[in-house]
Amino acid sequence: MPRTIIANTLLAAALVLTATAAQAQCKAFAKNKCVPELAPYKFNETFNAAQLSPGEEAEVNLTMYSGQDYRIQVCVHPILGEVNWKVVDANNKIVFESLADEPQHHYDMKATSTQQLRVVVWVPNKGSSDMVHVGCVAIMVGFKE
């Protein structure tokens, strides 16, 4: 087998392992730091998280069921600082918004009807820096029993 094929295979395997390790660290961060902050709401056991860096965004679609009380929480690794996030309904109307300069880490709501919501999170750019920080951003959902 030519050396370039072996080198490329090893590089691809290293990248997969690195991504898997980062996702595992993100999941551990969410479990240990974010889940306890949902109290008194119960975690719905759905893990929505991503490794983000300044200038990047992520979104997740959620179904909220009629008559249920919910807490939507965005939990961010401290290396990123505060992030911007919003909750948008099916008509693209902003239901809730938190900006990094006036952060709010959760949004509590009672669903009056079953509805689809979208949570969009984006990490603001913090000026010029040679160092790019990557951190876990978890979107957590809790409900009252």
N, C-alpha and C positions, 0 to 999 in steps of 0.2 A: 504494500500500500504506500503511495507516495506520502512524503512528509507533510505536504500542505493539507492533504485530506485528514491526516491524523491530527494536525494542529487545529484545523477548523472544527473537527469533531470535539476535541478537548475544549476549545473555546466555547462552543455551543453548550456543552455539558456544564461548564463553569457558569455561564450566564443563567441557565435554567436553575441550577442549584442556588445561585445568589438570589434570584427572584423568589424562589420557594422559601429561602431563609428569611428574606425581608417580609414576606407575607405572614410567615409564622410569628415573627417579632411583632408585626402589626396586630395580629390576632391576640397575642399575649398582652400587649399594651391595652387593647380595647377591653379585654376580659378583666384585667386587674385594675385599671384606672377608670374606665368609662362606665362599665356596668354598675358599679356601686353608686355613681353619681346620678343614675336614673331614679333612685329611691325618692318617693315611695311607689314609683311605678315599677312594674315587673317587666324585665327584659323579654322581648318577643323571640329571642334565640336566633334572629336573622342577623348575620354578620355582613355589614356593608362597610368596607374600608379600602383605602388605596394609599399608596406611597405617592405623595405629591411634593413638588418643589415650587418656588415662587414663579408665578405666571401660568401655572397649570390649574385645571378645573376637573371636577368629577360630578356626576349626578346619579341619582337613584330614583326609581319610580316606586311609590308606595300605594297600597290600597288601605284606606281607612274605612272601617265598617260602622254603619249607623248605630248611634247610641253608645258608642265606646269612647272613653276618655283616653287620650294619648299624650305622650311626651316625645317630641322629636328633639334629639340632642346631637350636636356636633362636637366631637371630642378631638382635640388636636395635640400632637406631640409638641412639647414646649420649644423644640428647636425651630419650629416654623413661626412661633408667635401666634398672633390672632389671625383668623381668616374671615372672609366674607361668605355669607351663605343666605339662601332664601328658599322659601317654600312657595311653590307655584301651583295653581289649580289647573284643571283640564283646559280652561280657556286662556291659559298663560297669564292669568291675573296673579300678582304677587299677594300672597296671603300673609306672609311674614318675611322680614328681612333683618339681618344682623350684619353690621359693617365692622371692620376691624378696629376703627377708631372709637366705636361705642359697642363693644361686643356683648352679645347675649348668647349663652351657651345652650339654651333650650327654649322650646316653644311648646306650650301646653294647649290642647284643644279638645273639644268634644265634637265628635262627628255627628252632625244632624242628619246626614244621609251617607250612604256608601259612596265613596268618591276616590278618584285617583289624584294623587298629589306627586309632585316632583320636587326633590330637594337638590339644589345646585350649590356646590361649594367651590370657591376659587381662592387661591393663595395669592395675596397681593405681592407685587414686586417691591423689594425694599432697597431701591437705589442700586448703584453699581457695586459689585463685589466679585472678587475672583473665586470666592468659595460658594458653591451651590449647596444649600441645605435641603435634604430630602427628609420628610417626616410622615408619620402615619396620620391620616385623617379618617375618623370613623363616624359614620352616620348611624346613630342608635335609635331604636324605637322601643318605647315602653308603653304598657297599658295598665289601667287599674282593674283589679279583679272585682 
